[in-house]
Every structure is written in C-alpha cells, then in structure tokens.
Amino acid sequence: MSEIFIPLGAFAMIVAIVYLNIRKKERLALLQFNKDASVFGQRSCINPSLKYGLLLMFLGAGLLVANFLSHQGYMDEEPAYFSLLSLASGIALLLYYFLERRARSPKPGPEDHNL
C-alpha cells in the first residue's frame, strides 16, 4: 500500500510548485501594471457555512435513502450509495448556487416603482 504514496506525493509536490509559481507570476504582473491584487482575496461565497451545511445535510439524506433502498432490496448497495451521494451533493450545490444568485441580484427599491 505504501508504494503508491511516494509517486502520489511526488506528483502532488510538482503540481503545487507549478501552481505557486504561476500564481506568483500573476501577482507580480498585476503589481507591474499598477493593479490591485486584492482581487485574489475576494471570496465568491456569501455564506460558506450555508454551502457546507446544505452539502452535509443533503449527503446525510442521501445516505439515509441509499441505506433504505439497499436494505429493502430495491437497489444493490454500491450503486445506491454512489448514485444517491452524487445526486444529493449535486442538488445541494445547485440549491446553494440559486440562493447565492438571488442574494446577489439587485433588489428593487421604492424609487424603482412607477405609479
């Protein structure tokens, strides 16, 4: 089992070095053209705990349904768990996407109403 960790670690190290080198060059190019590098510090999530809460809640529901389906004999155990965990995590992330998009959309104010 340990014979796989050495090549995997070497590959991860090479990917990390290349990624960090590219990131450094991007930031230096921004500074060279007098641009602000604060763009890299912005988070795309409005509330990351909402995203992870939805994901874990839907994963738990997927496990519960997969367990029920496999013990009742409707599906085999392996496809039930794999498919329902994938489906539940996809639904949770889509729900979070729509919630975030609705929160970022401009809300009409009282001056926008034409009476």
DSSP file (Angstrom, degrees, kcal/mol; ACC not computed):
  #  RESIDUE AA STRUCTURE BP1 BP2  ACC     N-H-->O    O-->H-N    N-H-->O    O-->H-N    TCO  KAPPA ALPHA  PHI   PSI    X-CA   Y-CA   Z-CA
    1    1 A M    >         0   0    0      0, 0.0     3,-1.3     0, 0.0     4,-0.5   0.000 360.0 360.0 360.0 -36.0    0.0    0.0    0.0
    2    2 A S  G >>  +     0   0    0      1,-0.3     4,-0.9     2,-0.2     3,-0.5   0.681 360.0  76.2 -72.6 -15.5    2.8    2.4    0.8
    3    3 A E  G 34 S+     0   0    0      1,-0.2    -1,-0.3     2,-0.2     0, 0.0   0.682  93.3  52.7 -70.2 -14.5    4.3    2.0   -2.7
    4    4 A I  G <> S+     0   0    0     -3,-1.3     4,-1.7     2,-0.1    -1,-0.2   0.732  97.6  65.0 -88.5 -23.4    1.5    4.3   -4.1
    5    5 A F  H <> S+     0   0    0     -3,-0.5     4,-2.6    -4,-0.5     5,-0.2   0.828  95.1  57.3 -71.6 -31.4    2.1    7.1   -1.7
    6    6 A I  H  X S+     0   0    0     -4,-0.9     4,-2.3     2,-0.2     5,-0.2   0.960 112.0  38.7 -67.9 -51.8    5.6    8.0   -2.9
    7    7 A P  H  > S+     0   0    0      0, 0.0     4,-2.4     0, 0.0    -1,-0.2   0.890 117.4  52.3 -65.4 -34.8    4.6    8.7   -6.6
    8    8 A L  H  X S+     0   0    0     -4,-1.7     4,-2.3     2,-0.2    -2,-0.2   0.912 111.1  46.7 -65.3 -41.8    1.4   10.3   -5.4
    9    9 A G  H  X S+     0   0    0     -4,-2.6     4,-2.2     2,-0.2    -1,-0.2   0.884 111.9  50.6 -66.1 -39.5    3.3   12.6   -3.1
   10   10 A A  H  X S+     0   0    0     -4,-2.3     4,-2.1     2,-0.2    -2,-0.2   0.909 111.4  48.1 -65.7 -41.2    5.9   13.5   -5.8
   11   11 A F  H  X S+     0   0    0     -4,-2.4     4,-2.4     2,-0.2    -2,-0.2   0.919 111.6  49.8 -64.8 -43.3    3.1   14.3   -8.3
   12   12 A A  H  X S+     0   0    0     -4,-2.3     4,-2.4     1,-0.2    -2,-0.2   0.887 109.9  51.8 -62.9 -38.5    1.3   16.5   -5.7
   13   13 A M  H  X S+     0   0    0     -4,-2.2     4,-2.3     2,-0.2    -1,-0.2   0.906 109.9  48.4 -65.6 -41.6    4.6   18.3   -4.9
   14   14 A I  H  X S+     0   0    0     -4,-2.1     4,-2.4     2,-0.2     5,-0.2   0.917 112.0  49.2 -65.0 -42.9    5.2   19.0   -8.6
   15   15 A V  H  X S+     0   0    0     -4,-2.4     4,-2.6     1,-0.2    -2,-0.2   0.914 111.6  49.6 -62.4 -42.9    1.6   20.3   -9.1
   16   16 A A  H  X S+     0   0    0     -4,-2.4     4,-2.6     2,-0.2     5,-0.2   0.902 110.9  48.9 -64.4 -41.5    1.9   22.6   -6.0
   17   17 A I  H  X S+     0   0    0     -4,-2.3     4,-2.0     2,-0.2    -2,-0.2   0.926 113.6  46.0 -65.3 -44.3    5.2   24.0   -7.2
   18   18 A V  H  X S+     0   0    0     -4,-2.4     4,-2.3     2,-0.2    -2,-0.2   0.923 114.1  49.2 -64.2 -43.8    3.9   24.8  -10.7
   19   19 A Y  H  X S+     0   0    0     -4,-2.6     4,-2.5     1,-0.2    -2,-0.2   0.930 112.5  46.6 -61.9 -46.7    0.7   26.3   -9.2
   20   20 A L  H  X S+     0   0    0     -4,-2.6     4,-2.1     1,-0.2    -1,-0.2   0.860 111.5  52.2 -66.5 -34.6    2.5   28.5   -6.8
   21   21 A N  H  X S+     0   0    0     -4,-2.0     4,-2.0    -5,-0.2    -1,-0.2   0.914 111.5  45.9 -67.0 -43.0    4.9   29.6   -9.5
   22   22 A I  H  X S+     0   0    0     -4,-2.3     4,-2.2     2,-0.2    -2,-0.2   0.915 112.4  51.4 -65.0 -42.3    2.1   30.6  -11.8
   23   23 A R  H  X S+     0   0    0     -4,-2.5     4,-2.2     1,-0.2    -2,-0.2   0.893 109.1  50.6 -61.7 -40.4    0.3   32.4   -9.0
   24   24 A K  H  X S+     0   0    0     -4,-2.1     4,-2.3     1,-0.2    -1,-0.2   0.910 109.8  50.1 -64.7 -41.7    3.4   34.4   -8.1
   25   25 A K  H  X S+     0   0    0     -4,-2.0     4,-2.1     2,-0.2    -2,-0.2   0.880 109.5  51.6 -65.5 -37.7    3.8   35.4  -11.8
   26   26 A E  H  X S+     0   0    0     -4,-2.2     4,-2.0     2,-0.2    -1,-0.2   0.932 111.6  46.3 -63.3 -45.5    0.2   36.6  -12.0
   27   27 A R  H  X S+     0   0    0     -4,-2.2     4,-2.1     1,-0.2    -2,-0.2   0.887 112.1  50.4 -66.5 -38.5    0.5   38.7   -8.9
   28   28 A L  H  X S+     0   0    0     -4,-2.3     4,-2.0     1,-0.2    -1,-0.2   0.882 109.2  52.0 -66.8 -37.0    3.8   40.2  -10.0
   29   29 A A  H  X S+     0   0    0     -4,-2.1     4,-1.4     2,-0.2    -2,-0.2   0.883 108.9  50.8 -65.9 -37.7    2.3   41.1  -13.4
   30   30 A L  H  <>S+     0   0    0     -4,-2.0     5,-2.9     1,-0.2     3,-0.2   0.924 111.8  46.6 -64.0 -43.9   -0.6   42.8  -11.6
   31   31 A L  H ><5S+     0   0    0     -4,-2.1     3,-1.4     1,-0.2    -2,-0.2   0.845 107.2  58.5 -67.8 -32.5    1.8   44.8   -9.5
   32   32 A Q  H 3<5S+     0   0    0     -4,-2.0    -1,-0.2     1,-0.3    -2,-0.2   0.855 108.9  44.4 -65.3 -34.7    3.9   45.7  -12.5
   33   33 A F  T 3<5S-     0   0    0     -4,-1.4    -1,-0.3    -3,-0.2    -2,-0.2   0.110 119.5-109.4 -97.3  21.4    0.8   47.3  -14.2
   34   34 A N  T < 5 +     0   0    0     -3,-1.4     2,-0.3     1,-0.2    -3,-0.2   0.827  69.4 146.2  56.4  38.0   -0.2   49.1  -11.0
   35   35 A K      < -     0   0    0     -5,-2.9     2,-0.4    -6,-0.1    -1,-0.2  -0.703  53.8-107.0 -99.8 157.0   -3.3   47.0  -10.5
   36   36 A D    >   -     0   0    0     -2,-0.3     3,-0.7     1,-0.1    -5,-0.0  -0.689  16.5-154.9 -85.9 132.8   -4.6   46.0   -7.1
   37   37 A A  G >  S+     0   0    0     -2,-0.4     3,-1.2     1,-0.2     4,-0.3   0.280  72.2 100.7 -88.8  10.5   -4.0   42.4   -6.1
   38   38 A S  G >>  +     0   0    0      1,-0.2     3,-0.9     2,-0.2     4,-0.5   0.626  61.8  81.0 -71.5 -10.0   -7.0   42.4   -3.7
   39   39 A V  G X4 S+     0   0    0     -3,-0.7     3,-0.9     1,-0.3    -1,-0.2   0.854  87.5  56.1 -61.0 -33.7   -9.0   40.6   -6.4
   40   40 A F  G <4 S+     0   0    0     -3,-1.2    -1,-0.3     1,-0.2    -2,-0.2   0.724 102.0  56.2 -72.5 -20.6   -7.3   37.4   -5.3
   41   41 A G  G <4 S+     0   0    0     -3,-0.9    -1,-0.2    -4,-0.3    -2,-0.2   0.551  81.6 108.3 -88.9  -7.0   -8.6   37.8   -1.7
   42   42 A Q    <<  -     0   0    0     -3,-0.9     2,-0.4    -4,-0.5    -3,-0.0  -0.476  62.0-140.4 -74.9 140.0  -12.3   38.1   -2.6
   43   43 A R        -     0   0    0     -2,-0.2    -2,-0.1     2,-0.1    -1,-0.0  -0.799   4.6-152.2 -97.9 140.7  -14.5   35.2   -1.7
   44   44 A S  S    S+     0   0    0     -2,-0.4     2,-0.3     2,-0.0    -1,-0.1   0.660  72.3  88.6 -84.0 -15.5  -17.2   34.1   -4.1
   45   45 A C        -     0   0    0      1,-0.2    -2,-0.1    -3,-0.0     0, 0.0  -0.637  58.2-161.5 -87.6 138.0  -19.3   32.7   -1.3
   46   46 A I  S    S+     0   0    0     -2,-0.3    -1,-0.2     1,-0.3    -3,-0.0   0.919  92.5   3.1 -75.6 -48.4  -21.8   34.9    0.5
   47   47 A N    >>  -     0   0    0      1,-0.1     4,-1.3     2,-0.0     3,-0.9  -0.825  65.6-172.6-140.3  97.1  -22.0   32.5    3.4
   48   48 A P  H 3> S+     0   0    0      0, 0.0     4,-2.3     0, 0.0     5,-0.2   0.801  86.1  61.1 -65.7 -26.3  -19.7   29.5    3.2
   49   49 A S  H 3> S+     0   0    0      1,-0.2     4,-2.2     2,-0.2     5,-0.2   0.836 101.3  54.4 -68.9 -28.9  -21.3   27.8    6.3
   50   50 A L  H <> S+     0   0    0     -3,-0.9     4,-2.6     2,-0.2     5,-0.2   0.913 108.3  49.5 -65.8 -42.0  -24.6   27.8    4.4
   51   51 A K  H  X S+     0   0    0     -4,-1.3     4,-2.4     1,-0.2    -2,-0.2   0.946 115.3  41.6 -62.6 -48.5  -22.9   25.9    1.5
   52   52 A Y  H  X S+     0   0    0     -4,-2.3     4,-2.5     2,-0.2     5,-0.2   0.846 113.7  53.4 -71.0 -32.3  -21.3   23.3    3.7
   53   53 A G  H  X S+     0   0    0     -4,-2.2     4,-2.4    -5,-0.2    -1,-0.2   0.930 111.4  45.3 -65.5 -45.0  -24.4   23.0    5.9
   54   54 A L  H  X S+     0   0    0     -4,-2.6     4,-2.6     2,-0.2     5,-0.2   0.917 113.5  50.7 -62.2 -43.1  -26.6   22.3    2.8
   55   55 A L  H  X S+     0   0    0     -4,-2.4     4,-2.2    -5,-0.2    -2,-0.2   0.934 113.7  43.1 -62.1 -47.0  -24.0   19.9    1.4
   56   56 A L  H  X S+     0   0    0     -4,-2.5     4,-2.3     2,-0.2    -1,-0.2   0.878 113.5  52.2 -68.5 -36.8  -23.7   17.9    4.6
   57   57 A M  H  X S+     0   0    0     -4,-2.4     4,-2.1    -5,-0.2    -2,-0.2   0.927 113.0  43.9 -64.4 -44.6  -27.5   17.9    5.2
   58   58 A F  H  X S+     0   0    0     -4,-2.6     4,-2.5     2,-0.2    -2,-0.2   0.851 111.5  54.0 -70.9 -33.1  -28.1   16.5    1.7
   59   59 A L  H  X S+     0   0    0     -4,-2.2     4,-2.4    -5,-0.2    -1,-0.2   0.912 109.0  49.2 -65.0 -40.5  -25.3   14.0    1.9
   60   60 A G  H  X S+     0   0    0     -4,-2.3     4,-2.2     2,-0.2    -2,-0.2   0.911 111.8  48.1 -62.8 -42.5  -26.9   12.7    5.2
   61   61 A A  H  X S+     0   0    0     -4,-2.1     4,-2.4     2,-0.2     5,-0.2   0.894 110.9  51.9 -65.1 -38.7  -30.3   12.5    3.5
   62   62 A G  H  X S+     0   0    0     -4,-2.5     4,-2.5     2,-0.2    -2,-0.2   0.899 109.9  48.6 -63.8 -40.5  -28.7   10.7    0.5
   63   63 A L  H  X S+     0   0    0     -4,-2.4     4,-2.5     2,-0.2    -2,-0.2   0.904 111.2  50.7 -64.1 -40.7  -27.0    8.2    2.8
   64   64 A L  H  X S+     0   0    0     -4,-2.2     4,-2.1     2,-0.2    -2,-0.2   0.926 113.6  43.6 -64.0 -45.5  -30.3    7.6    4.6
   65   65 A V  H  X S+     0   0    0     -4,-2.4     4,-2.8     2,-0.2     5,-0.2   0.895 113.8  51.3 -67.9 -40.0  -32.2    7.0    1.4
   66   66 A A  H  X S+     0   0    0     -4,-2.5     4,-2.4    -5,-0.2     5,-0.2   0.903 109.8  50.1 -64.0 -40.5  -29.4    4.8    0.0
   67   67 A N  H  X S+     0   0    0     -4,-2.5     4,-2.1     2,-0.2    -1,-0.2   0.920 112.1  47.8 -62.7 -43.7  -29.4    2.7    3.1
   68   68 A F  H  X S+     0   0    0     -4,-2.1     4,-1.8     1,-0.2     6,-0.2   0.931 113.3  47.3 -62.2 -46.6  -33.2    2.3    3.0
   69   69 A L  H  X>S+     0   0    0     -4,-2.8     5,-1.5     1,-0.2     6,-1.4   0.866 113.4  47.6 -66.3 -36.0  -33.1    1.3   -0.7
   70   70 A S  H  <5S+     0   0    0     -4,-2.4     3,-0.3    -5,-0.2    -1,-0.2   0.876 113.9  46.1 -74.5 -35.0  -30.3   -1.2   -0.3
   71   71 A H  H  <5S+     0   0    0     -4,-2.1    -2,-0.2     1,-0.2    -1,-0.2   0.775 110.7  52.8 -78.6 -25.2  -31.8   -2.9    2.7
   72   72 A Q  H  <5S-     0   0    0     -4,-1.8    -1,-0.2    -5,-0.2    -2,-0.2   0.587 114.2-117.5 -83.3 -10.0  -35.3   -3.1    1.1
   73   73 A G  T  <5S+     0   0    0     -4,-0.6    -3,-0.2    -3,-0.3    -4,-0.1   0.574  81.3 120.0  88.5   9.6  -33.8   -4.8   -1.9
   74   74 A Y  S   <S+     0   0    0     -5,-1.5     2,-0.3    -6,-0.2    -4,-0.2   0.847  82.6  11.4 -73.9 -33.1  -34.7   -2.1   -4.5
   75   75 A M  S    S-     0   0    0     -6,-1.4    -2,-0.3    -9,-0.1    -1,-0.2  -0.953  84.9 -99.6-139.5 157.1  -31.1   -1.4   -5.4
   76   76 A D     >  -     0   0    0     -2,-0.3     4,-1.6     1,-0.1     5,-0.2  -0.393  40.8-113.1 -70.5 160.4  -27.7   -3.1   -4.8
   77   77 A E  H  > S+     0   0    0      2,-0.2     4,-2.3     1,-0.2     5,-0.2   0.929 108.0  47.7 -66.3 -48.6  -25.6   -1.5   -2.1
   78   78 A E  H  > S+     0   0    0      1,-0.2     4,-2.3     2,-0.2     5,-0.2   0.936 114.8  42.6 -64.6 -49.4  -22.8    0.0   -4.1
   79   79 A P  H  > S+     0   0    0      0, 0.0     4,-2.4     0, 0.0     5,-0.4   0.865 113.1  55.3 -65.7 -31.7  -24.8    1.7   -6.9
   80   80 A A  H  X S+     0   0    0     -4,-1.6     4,-2.1     2,-0.2     5,-0.3   0.952 112.3  40.9 -64.4 -48.7  -27.3    3.0   -4.3
   81   81 A Y  H  X S+     0   0    0     -4,-2.3     4,-2.1     2,-0.2     5,-0.3   0.935 118.3  45.9 -66.7 -45.6  -24.7    4.7   -2.2
   82   82 A F  H  X S+     0   0    0     -4,-2.3     4,-2.0    -5,-0.2     5,-0.2   0.943 116.9  42.5 -64.3 -48.3  -22.7    6.1   -5.1
   83   83 A S  H  X S+     0   0    0     -4,-2.4     4,-2.6    -5,-0.2    -1,-0.2   0.907 116.3  46.3 -69.1 -41.1  -25.6    7.4   -7.1
   84   84 A L  H  X S+     0   0    0     -4,-2.1     4,-2.5    -5,-0.4    -1,-0.2   0.848 112.1  50.4 -74.1 -31.7  -27.5    8.9   -4.2
   85   85 A L  H  X S+     0   0    0     -4,-2.1     4,-2.2    -5,-0.3     5,-0.2   0.912 114.1  45.6 -68.7 -40.3  -24.5   10.6   -2.7
   86   86 A S  H  X S+     0   0    0     -4,-2.0     4,-2.1    -5,-0.3    -2,-0.2   0.926 115.6  46.7 -65.9 -43.7  -23.6   12.1   -6.1
   87   87 A L  H  X S+     0   0    0     -4,-2.6     4,-2.3     2,-0.2    -2,-0.2   0.919 113.4  47.9 -64.1 -44.9  -27.2   13.2   -6.7
   88   88 A A  H  X S+     0   0    0     -4,-2.5     4,-2.2     2,-0.2    -1,-0.2   0.897 112.3  48.2 -66.7 -40.5  -27.7   14.7   -3.2
   89   89 A S  H  X S+     0   0    0     -4,-2.2     4,-2.2     2,-0.2    -1,-0.2   0.889 112.0  50.5 -68.6 -37.1  -24.4   16.7   -3.3
   90   90 A G  H  X S+     0   0    0     -4,-2.1     4,-2.2    -5,-0.2    -2,-0.2   0.912 110.9  48.4 -64.4 -42.3  -25.3   18.0   -6.8
   91   91 A I  H  X S+     0   0    0     -4,-2.3     4,-2.5     2,-0.2    -2,-0.2   0.905 111.3  50.9 -63.9 -41.3  -28.7   19.1   -5.6
   92   92 A A  H  X S+     0   0    0     -4,-2.2     4,-2.2     1,-0.2    -2,-0.2   0.915 111.7  46.1 -64.0 -43.2  -27.3   20.8   -2.6
   93   93 A L  H  X S+     0   0    0     -4,-2.2     4,-2.1     2,-0.2    -1,-0.2   0.861 112.6  50.4 -70.8 -34.4  -24.7   22.7   -4.6
   94   94 A L  H  X S+     0   0    0     -4,-2.2     4,-2.3     2,-0.2    -2,-0.2   0.910 110.0  50.7 -65.9 -41.7  -27.3   23.8   -7.2
   95   95 A L  H  X S+     0   0    0     -4,-2.5     4,-2.2     1,-0.2    -2,-0.2   0.911 110.8  48.7 -61.4 -42.4  -29.6   25.0   -4.4
   96   96 A Y  H  X S+     0   0    0     -4,-2.2     4,-2.7     2,-0.2     5,-0.2   0.899 108.6  54.3 -64.7 -39.1  -26.7   27.0   -2.9
   97   97 A Y  H  X S+     0   0    0     -4,-2.1     4,-2.5     1,-0.2    -2,-0.2   0.934 110.7  45.0 -59.9 -46.2  -26.0   28.5   -6.3
   98   98 A F  H  X S+     0   0    0     -4,-2.3     4,-2.1     2,-0.2    -1,-0.2   0.879 113.2  50.5 -68.1 -36.5  -29.5   29.7   -6.8
   99   99 A L  H  X S+     0   0    0     -4,-2.2     4,-1.9     2,-0.2    -2,-0.2   0.910 112.8  46.6 -65.1 -41.4  -29.7   31.0   -3.2
  100  100 A E  H  X S+     0   0    0     -4,-2.7     4,-1.8     2,-0.2    -2,-0.2   0.891 111.5  51.2 -68.0 -39.3  -26.4   32.9   -3.8
  101  101 A R  H  X S+     0   0    0     -4,-2.5     4,-1.1    -5,-0.2    -1,-0.2   0.893 110.7  48.6 -65.4 -38.9  -27.6   34.3   -7.1
  102  102 A R  H  < S+     0   0    0     -4,-2.1    -1,-0.2     1,-0.2    -2,-0.2   0.879 110.8  50.9 -67.8 -36.6  -30.8   35.5   -5.6
  103  103 A A  H  < S+     0   0    0     -4,-1.9    -1,-0.2     1,-0.2    -2,-0.2   0.819 111.9  47.4 -70.2 -30.2  -28.9   37.2   -2.7
  104  104 A R  H  < S+     0   0    0     -4,-1.8    -1,-0.2    -5,-0.1    -2,-0.2   0.661  88.9 101.1 -85.0 -16.4  -26.5   39.0   -5.2
  105  105 A S  S  < S-     0   0    0     -4,-1.1     2,-0.1    -3,-0.2    -3,-0.0  -0.427  86.0-101.5 -71.1 143.3  -29.3   40.2   -7.5
  106  106 A P        -     0   0    0      0, 0.0    -1,-0.1     0, 0.0    -2,-0.1  -0.424  33.6-136.0 -67.2 135.1  -30.2   43.9   -7.0
  107  107 A K        -     0   0    0     -2,-0.1     2,-0.2    -4,-0.1    -4,-0.0  -0.753  22.2-112.1 -91.9 135.0  -33.4   44.4   -5.1
  108  108 A P        -     0   0    0      0, 0.0    -1,-0.0     0, 0.0     5,-0.0  -0.465  33.4-150.9 -69.2 133.6  -35.8   46.9   -6.4
  109  109 A G    >   -     0   0    0     -2,-0.2     3,-1.4     1,-0.1     4,-0.3  -0.364  32.2 -94.4 -94.2 177.7  -36.2   49.9   -4.2
  110  110 A P  G >  S+     0   0    0      0, 0.0     3,-0.9     0, 0.0    -1,-0.1   0.764 122.9  60.7 -66.3 -23.7  -39.2   52.2   -3.6
  111  111 A E  G 3  S+     0   0    0      1,-0.2     0, 0.0     3,-0.0     0, 0.0   0.620  93.4  66.3 -78.4 -10.6  -37.9   54.6   -6.2
  112  112 A D  G <  S+     0   0    0     -3,-1.4     2,-0.5     2,-0.1    -1,-0.2   0.607  81.2  92.7 -84.0 -11.3  -38.0   51.9   -8.9
  113  113 A H    <   -     0   0    0     -3,-0.9     2,-0.7    -4,-0.3     0, 0.0  -0.708  64.1-153.7 -87.5 127.7  -41.8   51.7   -8.8
  114  114 A N              0   0    0     -2,-0.5    -2,-0.1     1,-0.1    -3,-0.0  -0.888 360.0 360.0-101.1 114.0  -43.6   53.9  -11.3
  115  115 A L              0   0    0     -2,-0.7    -1,-0.1     0, 0.0    -2,-0.0   0.413 360.0 360.0-103.8 360.0  -47.1   54.8  -10.1
